[in-house]
């Protein structure tokens, strides 16, 4: 979870997207996104797909295998 969250945060910051903008883009709350980015929340595949779409990337690029 921590690795996924770190990858999401890094990609979001590289694209210059604030957490507030990101929350609007993904249809989730800022607090939930903060929990995801800090590795404290479980992420469903539907939310993960919305996150990847908002970041213009693939889900596989966010996950360390």
N, C-alpha and C positions, 0 to 999 in steps of 0.2 A: 504494500500500500504506500509506503514511504517513497519508494522508487517511482511508482506511477505518479504520485502527487508532485514529486520534484520535477519530473519530465513535463507534466502539464504546466506547472508554474513557469519553468524555464521557457517553454514554447510560447506561452502567453506573453511573458515579458519581452521576448525577442520580437514579437509582433507589435509591441507597444500598446497592448490592450490592458486596461485597468480591470480590477476585479468587478467593479460595478458594471462596466460595459460587458464584461464576460458573462455576468449573471443574466443580463438582459438577452444576450445572444444565445444562451443555452436554456433559458427559461427556468433557471434555478435561483436560489437565494445566494447572496454573498456569503452568508455564514456557512452554508453547505459547501460552497466552493472552497472556502478557507479550510474547512475540515478535510476535504478531498486533497487539497494541495499540501496540507500538513501531514497527510497519511493517517488521519484519525477517523475517516469515514469509509464505509464500504461503498463501492460504486457499481450500480447496475449497468448492464450492457446498453440499455437505452440511453442513459445519461452519458455514458462513455462515448457513444456514437454522436450525440449532440455536441459534446465537448470537442471531439475530433473534427466534426464538420465546422464548428465555429472557429477552430484554429487552422482550418484548411489543410488538414493532415489526415493520415490514416491512423486507425486505432492501433495497429501493430507498431507504428512508430512511437507510440507513447508508452508501450509496455516493454520492459526488459525481460527477454526470455532467457 
